């Protein structure tokens, strides 16, 4: 009888030890999954950030080119306007005065 009780107690202790081992293993697996998920998320975010930076650089260069084109057109228009003014100043003044005075 004593032997039987001793075996039952040993079996119970082994079951408790196995249960604790399984609990620790489950915790470690859960922690590893969380770490892997965090690493995957971070890699995704890093890749997305790099892609955004690349797109931003492209957009910035394209915008700078457009701005330079617009500035060149404005400069060209200003030069033409000044040239037209210098060539036609007296005629325009005479025409304006003639229309106002009648």
GUVEXVEX-995349 format. One line per field, with one value per atom (N, C-alpha, C, O): residue number from 0; x, y, z; atom name. Coordinates in steps of 0.001 Angstrom, whole numbers, plus 500000, padded with zeros to 6 digits. Each point is the difference from the previous one (the first is absolute). Layout:
! residues N
pos (NUM,...)
xx (X,...)
yy (Y,...)
zz (Z,...)
site (CA,...)
END
This chain:
! residues 102
pos (0,0,0,0,1,1,1,1,2,2,2,2,3,3,3,3,4,4,4,4,5,5,5,5,6,6,6,6,7,7,7,7,8,8,8,8,9,9,9,9,10,10,10,10,11,11,11,11,12,12,12,12,13,13,13,13,14,14,14,14,15,15,15,15,16,16,16,16,17,17,17,17,18,18,18,18,19,19,19,19,20,20,20,20,21,21,21,21,22,22,22,22,23,23,23,23,24,24,24,24,25,25,25,25,26,26,26,26,27,27,27,27,28,28,28,28,29,29,29,29,30,30,30,30,31,31,31,31,32,32,32,32,33,33,33,33,34,34,34,34,35,35,35,35,36,36,36,36,37,37,37,37,38,38,38,38,39,39,39,39,40,40,40,40,41,41,41,41,42,42,42,42,43,43,43,43,44,44,44,44,45,45,45,45,46,46,46,46,47,47,47,47,48,48,48,48,49,49,49,49,50,50,50,50,51,51,51,51,52,52,52,52,53,53,53,53,54,54,54,54,55,55,55,55,56,56,56,56,57,57,57,57,58,58,58,58,59,59,59,59,60,60,60,60,61,61,61,61,62,62,62,62,63,63,63,63,64,64,64,64,65,65,65,65,66,66,66,66,67,67,67,67,68,68,68,68,69,69,69,69,70,70,70,70,71,71,71,71,72,72,72,72,73,73,73,73,74,74,74,74,75,75,75,75,76,76,76,76,77,77,77,77,78,78,78,78,79,79,79,79,80,80,80,80,81,81,81,81,82,82,82,82,83,83,83,83,84,84,84,84,85,85,85,85,86,86,86,86,87,87,87,87,88,88,88,88,89,89,89,89,90,90,90,90,91,91,91,91,92,92,92,92,93,93,93,93,94,94,94,94,95,95,95,95,96,96,96,96,97,97,97,97,98,98,98,98,99,99,99,99,100,100,100,100,101,101,101,101)
xx (500816,499184,500868,499765,501222,500922,500665,500176,500175,500637,499053,500417,498328,498994,499810,499926,499997,499841,501233,499886,501275,501248,499996,500410,499142,499940,498996,500247,498641,498982,500568,499808,500877,500601,501070,500076,500753,501029,499362,500465,498484,499299,499405,500059,499369,499439,501102,499818,501301,501132,500526,500334,499732,500457,499004,500401,498325,498971,500106,499892,500319,500153,501249,499976,501105,501243,499808,500458,498866,499729,499092,500193,498811,499097,500768,499781,501102,500804,500942,500181,500407,500886,499216,500481,498327,499153,499591,499964,499728,499631,501169,499817,501389,501185,500272,500336,499515,500205,498994,500358,498393,498967,500322,499823,500645,500376,501148,499981,501028,501134,499563,500459,498664,499504,499194,500130,499047,499212,500927,499787,501231,500962,500742,500213,500179,500701,499090,500444,498300,499049,499845,499983,499904,499867,501250,499896,501281,501246,500090,500385,499255,500017,499010,500308,498505,498993,500518,499811,500834,500557,501109,500099,500726,501079,499424,500478,498500,499357,499366,500138,499168,499373,501057,499821,501276,501051,500616,500262,499973,500553,499030,500412,498306,498988,500006,499965,500080,499996,501271,499941,501211,501253,499953,500423,499055,499870,499045,500277,498609,499020,500615,499799,500940,500644,501016,500079,500694,500981,499295,500463,498433,499239,499420,500010,499490,499454,501101,499791,501370,501113,500426,500314,499694,500360,498964,500355,498386,498933,500075,499825,500433,500116,501133,499853,501274,501140,499635,500340,498970,499578,499044,500157,498859,499014,500683,499680,501256,500710,500803,499986,500711,500776,499075,500292,498591,499045,499426,499846,499842,499460,501034,499660,501583,501064,500156,500181,499747,500106,498847,500197,498597,498835,500147,499701,500759,500199,501038,499821,501257,501037,499435,500311,498859,499372,499096,500024,499183,499102,500786,499653,501399,500828,500646,500093,500355,500606,498965,500307,498468,498937,499670,499814,500114,499724,501126,499749,501466,501150,499960,500244,499447,499892,498879,500168,498688,498877,500354,499631,501082,500405,500964,499881,501059,500955,499254,500272,498789,499216,499164,499917,499464,499180,500844,499582,501594,500894,500438,500077,500203,500405,498858,500207,498581,498832,499778,499670,500509,499823,501005,499647,501610,501036,499727,500204,499341,499758,498732,499953,499035,498704,499578,498864,502024,499653,499383,498919,501735,499507,498673,499103,500763,498749,498865,498899,501362,498956,499595,498817,502179,499702,499158,498997,501395,499217,498579,499044,500817,498666,499141,498817,501760,499256,499574,498843,502104,499693,498925,499078,501029,499015,498614,499014,500881,498699,499420,498791,502073,499526,499582,498922,501925,499751,498929,499206,500790,498930,500380,499180)
yy (498813,501187,501262,500945,499032,501139,500224,501136,497802,500072,500626,500805,498826,500519,501508,500753,499686,501424,500768,501099,498315,500629,500176,501051,497958,500080,501065,500735,499335,501005,501401,500883,499324,501297,500338,501135,497874,500223,500329,500896,498391,500265,501400,500717,499674,501346,501052,501003,498779,500932,500085,501079,497768,499998,500767,500747,499063,500701,501507,500784,499614,501427,500573,501110,498126,500446,500113,500958,498064,500030,501171,500663,499582,501136,501319,500880,499266,501222,500162,501103,497792,500029,500427,500807,498647,500375,501476,500681,499810,501403,500911,500989,498665,500796,499956,501013,497804,499859,500848,500655,499325,500807,501488,500755,499671,501402,500393,501064,498045,500278,500079,500868,498235,500017,501272,500621,499753,501226,501210,500876,499166,501105,500026,501072,497763,499935,500475,500727,498868,500437,501522,500657,499901,501450,500717,501033,498420,500600,499921,500969,497869,499848,500967,500617,499509,500920,501438,500768,499595,501350,500229,501083,497908,500134,500142,500816,498393,500098,501376,500630,499833,501322,501084,500896,499020,501009,499989,501059,497748,499906,500612,500735,498963,500577,501524,500695,499818,501449,500633,501073,498273,500522,500031,500974,497939,499950,501091,500678,499484,501020,501394,500844,499400,501301,500266,501113,497871,500164,500303,500843,498483,500235,501416,500671,499771,501358,501030,500986,498796,500932,500055,501069,497761,499953,500763,500761,499037,500700,501503,500807,499560,501418,500662,501118,498187,500547,500184,501017,497997,500101,501170,500794,499310,501086,501351,500952,499131,501262,500403,501167,497877,500315,500427,500954,498333,500334,501397,500778,499531,501322,501085,501068,498680,500974,500262,501142,497775,500174,500837,500886,498821,500779,501460,500899,499340,501368,500717,501168,498148,500604,500324,501048,498053,500261,501225,500857,499217,501144,501291,501022,498931,501197,500425,501192,497828,500326,500634,500961,498513,500588,501417,500894,499307,501336,500969,501146,498393,500854,500354,501145,497862,500243,500993,500909,498907,500918,501403,500979,499131,501309,500690,501198,498051,500565,500492,501092,498104,500396,501238,500919,499094,501151,501267,501058,498842,501166,500444,501194,497838,500320,500698,501018,498419,500613,501412,500914,499259,501318,500996,501116,498453,500910,500365,501145,497896,500262,500833,500806,499014,500605,501061,500473,499901,500917,501296,500393,500244,501304,499856,500825,498138,499792,499729,500526,498652,499680,501249,500242,500539,501235,500919,500538,499651,500852,499474,500776,497922,499402,500164,500324,499458,500161,501451,500280,500646,501419,500386,500744,498759,500303,499501,500687,498147,499457,500766,500216,500185,500702,501426,500452,500246,501390,500084,500941,498113,499954,500477,500012)
zz (500000,500000,500000,499247,501607,500065,498642,499561,499808,498686,498978,499168,500903,499073,500210,499028,502214,500315,499518,499457,500746,499570,498480,499508,499750,498532,499550,499044,501645,499660,500219,499164,501935,500299,498964,499529,500115,498978,498652,499294,500349,498736,500019,499001,502133,500132,499869,499310,501334,499908,498567,499511,499830,498602,499115,499107,501145,499228,500223,499057,502201,500296,499325,499469,500560,499368,498489,499378,500044,498560,499642,498981,501873,499769,500063,499168,501792,500133,498801,499485,500085,498837,498746,499205,500634,498853,500064,498976,502232,500164,499615,499290,501186,499663,498498,499387,500036,498556,499218,499021,501416,499338,500131,499044,502124,500198,499071,499382,500532,499122,498541,499258,500336,498618,499736,498946,502013,499857,499889,499162,501677,499971,498663,499433,500062,498717,498869,499112,500917,498977,500049,498960,502247,500146,499483,499339,500963,499519,498481,499344,500095,498543,499344,498980,501613,499456,500061,499057,502037,500136,498970,499424,500347,499016,498591,499212,500471,498683,499832,498952,502083,499953,499789,499174,501571,499888,498606,499429,500018,498651,498995,499103,501047,499105,500104,498984,502234,500201,499437,499399,500789,499453,498472,499378,500018,498543,499510,499010,501683,499610,500124,499126,501941,500194,498891,499482,500158,498924,498679,499231,500504,498769,499986,498969,502170,500099,499780,499295,501298,499818,498538,499475,499868,498587,499173,499099,501205,499282,500267,499087,502156,500346,499221,499506,500388,499269,498523,499396,500027,498601,499811,499073,501803,499908,500163,499289,501644,500231,498761,499608,499773,498801,498863,499280,500563,498943,500229,499058,502193,500331,499750,499491,500855,499757,498503,499580,499604,498551,499460,499169,501315,499554,500404,499213,502011,500466,499156,499653,500016,499164,498611,499435,500013,498703,500076,499117,501942,500172,500159,499407,501387,500187,498682,499706,499499,498705,499082,499295,500703,499170,500459,499175,502120,500521,499642,499626,500490,499660,498518,499619,499550,498560,499696,499187,501474,499796,500469,499352,501768,500511,499032,499747,499724,499039,498760,499501,500002,498827,500301,499186,501992,500382,500086,499527,501069,500088,498605,499710,499445,498635,499256,499340,500777,499362,500542,499244,502042,500612,499425,499618,500332,499489,498538,499597,499621,498579,499775,499070,501755,499732,501013,499961,500931,501083,499483,500439,498669,499525,499261,500173,499008,499277,500976,499834,501190,500986,500787,500239,500155,500732,499141,500468,498280,499102,499829,499993,499870,499810,501245,499898,501265,501253,500182,500310,499493,500136,498990,500335,498433,498962,500378,499734,500872,500394,501194,500081,500828,501190,499640,500385,498883,499663,498892,499961,499193,499017,498707,499081)
site (N,CA,C,O,N,CA,C,O,N,CA,C,O,N,CA,C,O,N,CA,C,O,N,CA,C,O,N,CA,C,O,N,CA,C,O,N,CA,C,O,N,CA,C,O,N,CA,C,O,N,CA,C,O,N,CA,C,O,N,CA,C,O,N,CA,C,O,N,CA,C,O,N,CA,C,O,N,CA,C,O,N,CA,C,O,N,CA,C,O,N,CA,C,O,N,CA,C,O,N,CA,C,O,N,CA,C,O,N,CA,C,O,N,CA,C,O,N,CA,C,O,N,CA,C,O,N,CA,C,O,N,CA,C,O,N,CA,C,O,N,CA,C,O,N,CA,C,O,N,CA,C,O,N,CA,C,O,N,CA,C,O,N,CA,C,O,N,CA,C,O,N,CA,C,O,N,CA,C,O,N,CA,C,O,N,CA,C,O,N,CA,C,O,N,CA,C,O,N,CA,C,O,N,CA,C,O,N,CA,C,O,N,CA,C,O,N,CA,C,O,N,CA,C,O,N,CA,C,O,N,CA,C,O,N,CA,C,O,N,CA,C,O,N,CA,C,O,N,CA,C,O,N,CA,C,O,N,CA,C,O,N,CA,C,O,N,CA,C,O,N,CA,C,O,N,CA,C,O,N,CA,C,O,N,CA,C,O,N,CA,C,O,N,CA,C,O,N,CA,C,O,N,CA,C,O,N,CA,C,O,N,CA,C,O,N,CA,C,O,N,CA,C,O,N,CA,C,O,N,CA,C,O,N,CA,C,O,N,CA,C,O,N,CA,C,O,N,CA,C,O,N,CA,C,O,N,CA,C,O,N,CA,C,O,N,CA,C,O,N,CA,C,O,N,CA,C,O,N,CA,C,O,N,CA,C,O,N,CA,C,O,N,CA,C,O,N,CA,C,O,N,CA,C,O,N,CA,C,O,N,CA,C,O,N,CA,C,O,N,CA,C,O,N,CA,C,O,N,CA,C,O,N,CA,C,O,N,CA,C,O,N,CA,C,O,N,CA,C,O,N,CA,C,O,N,CA,C,O)
END
